[in-house]
């Protein structure tokens, strides 16, 4: 609905811009870095053209293009727009097959997402209903149960941090990174504490490539 809400030009206040969060998997860390830079530049141009809702999606990955890790993509765009002083002009919607657990949702919200569409989780739920593994539930009921569980989980995480509204939690970055190198954190997770150091884009790309090859 968000993607096509302004199709007839009736809702310019919700003008969407969708972009694929993908990179050429064969190019490794260098390709991942170029893709992140290109996506950030295109989002900036879209904002100048009047976009109000930016949708970052990994739905169309294929044999050559692997999904950029959704948290990395979200935070990279979020901080790029903060540096450009245009972050408050758009909402960020993340459409990802990675997000499935409460902590995944909490991280995406904490690093700038205004909404998350965990499409692969929904497709998995639909398959479970169709195969009889969730007896007595329709696809719609099962999806609603999942959304409710995720919502309650995020609220619990927030309340443990002493945060009472989602608006205060979005982009708050109340996390510490474990195993991420300082150059990576400075570039894409600016302001996050990372006391131990760790991997960079090259290692992240190698890990993505393993999952991509298996897929």
N, C-alpha and C positions, 0 to 999 in steps of 0.2 A: 504493500500500500504506500509506504513512504517513497519507494522508487518511482511510482507512477502517479503520485498525488497531484503533481502540477502538469500532467500530460496535456490538459486542455488550457493551461495558463490561468486557471482560476485561483490557484493558491501560490502566488509568487513568494509569499513569506515562508514557504516550505520548499523552495526550489532545490531539488536534490542533485547530487553529483556522485556517481558511482565509479569506482576505480578498482581494478584487479590487483590484489596484493600478492603478486607472483614474481618469480625471478627465474632466469635460465639456470637450471640446476647444474648443468655441465660447467658453468663458469665459476662455481664455488663462492668463496667469500667476496671476491672482487665483484662478481655479478650481483650478489646480494646487496652489496654497498651501493652499486650503481642504481639498482632498482629502487632502493629506499630513497636515494637522492632524487630520482626521477619522479617518484610518486609524490614526494613532498613538494616539488616544483609544480607539478600538475594540480595539486590541491590548492596551492597558492593562486594559480591562475584561475581556477574555478571560483574561488572566493571573489576575486576581482570581477568575475563575470556575473556575480550575484548569487552564487550557490549558498544555501542556508543549511543544508543537511548533507554531510559527506559520508558516503557508505563505502567502507573498506571491505572488500570481499575476496575470499580465496576459493569461491565455489567452482571456478572454471580452470582448475589445475589440470594438467595433462601430462603426456610422456616427457615433454621438454620443459614445462614450466612447473616448478614446485611452489607450494604455498610459503610465503614469508611467515615465520612464527607470529601468531596474531598479537601477542603482547609486545613484541619488538616493533611490529608495524604500528600498533596503536600509540605506543609511547613516542616513537620517532616522529609521527605526524603531529601529535599533541605538543611536543616540545619545539618542533619546527615552527608551529603557528604561534606559540608563546613568544619565541624569539622575534618573529615577524610582527608581533602585536596584533594578530588577527584572530586569535583563538576564540574570543568571545563572540565572534560573528557567525560561527557555525556550530552545529551539533555533530558529534561523531557517532556513527552507527557501525558496529563491527559484525560482519557476517562471516562466521568461521566454523569449520568442521572440528577445530581443536577443542573448543570450550564444551565441557560436559559436566564438570563438578562445581560445587559452590566456590571453592578457592579460585578456580579459573575465572568465574564471573566477578569475584571480588577484585582480583588483580586487574582485569580489563577496566572495570569501573574506576579503580584506584589510579589508573594511569590514563584516564581521560575519556573513556567510552561513556556515551550517554545512553546507549542501548546495545544489546547483544542479541544476535540471531544465531543460536547454535543449531544450524540446519541439519547437521549430521546426527546430532542427538535426537532431533525430531524424527528424522527418517528411520533411525534405529528403533525408536518407540513404535512407530507405525508398523515396522516389520515384526516387532514382538507381538503386537496386537493381532496382526494378520496370521501369524504362525501359532496363535493360541497360547503363548507364554504369559499373557496378561488376561486371564479369563475374566469375563464380566465387565470389561472396560471397552468403550469405543476409542477410536484414535483420538477424538477430540477430548474425551475425559482424561485419557492417559497423558496427553500433552499438557492439559491444564494442571494435572497433579504434579507433573515435572516442573512446570513454571512456578507453581506455588511453593514447591519444596526449595527450589533455587532462591526464590525471593525471601523465604523465611530464613534460609541459611545465610544469605548476605546480610539481612537485618541483624542476625545474631553476631556475625563477625563485626559489624559496625558497632553494635552496642557494647561489645567487649572492649572496643577501642575508645568508648565514651563518646561516640558520634551518633547523633540522633536523626539526621536527615541524609538522604542520598545525595542531595546537592552539596552537602559539606564533605561527603566521602569521595565524590567524583573528582579525580585529579589530585587527591590529597597525598598519594604516595606514602602511605603509612606502612612501608615495608622496608626490609633490609635485604639486599641481594647477597646470595651465597654462591660463589663460584663464577662470578662475572668479572672480567678484567676492567680496570679503571678507565682505559680509553673508551671501551664500549659503553660503560655507564655514563661517562661524561658526555658522549655524543648522543645517546639514545634514551638514557634513563636519568637525565640530569637531576642531581640533587639527592639521589638514592645512596644510602650508605652501603659500601661494599668493602668490608675490612679485610677480607681474605684474598682478594684478587681472583684471577681465573681466566676463563676463555674469552676469545674475541669472535669476530664475525666468521673467520675461517673455520673455527671449530664448530660453531653453530650450523654453518652451511654443510659441513661434513655429516653432522647428525641428521639434518633434514634429508640429505641425499640418501642415507641408509633407509629411512622410512619411506622415502619416495620410490626407491628401487624396489622395495618390498611391495609397495602398493601397485 
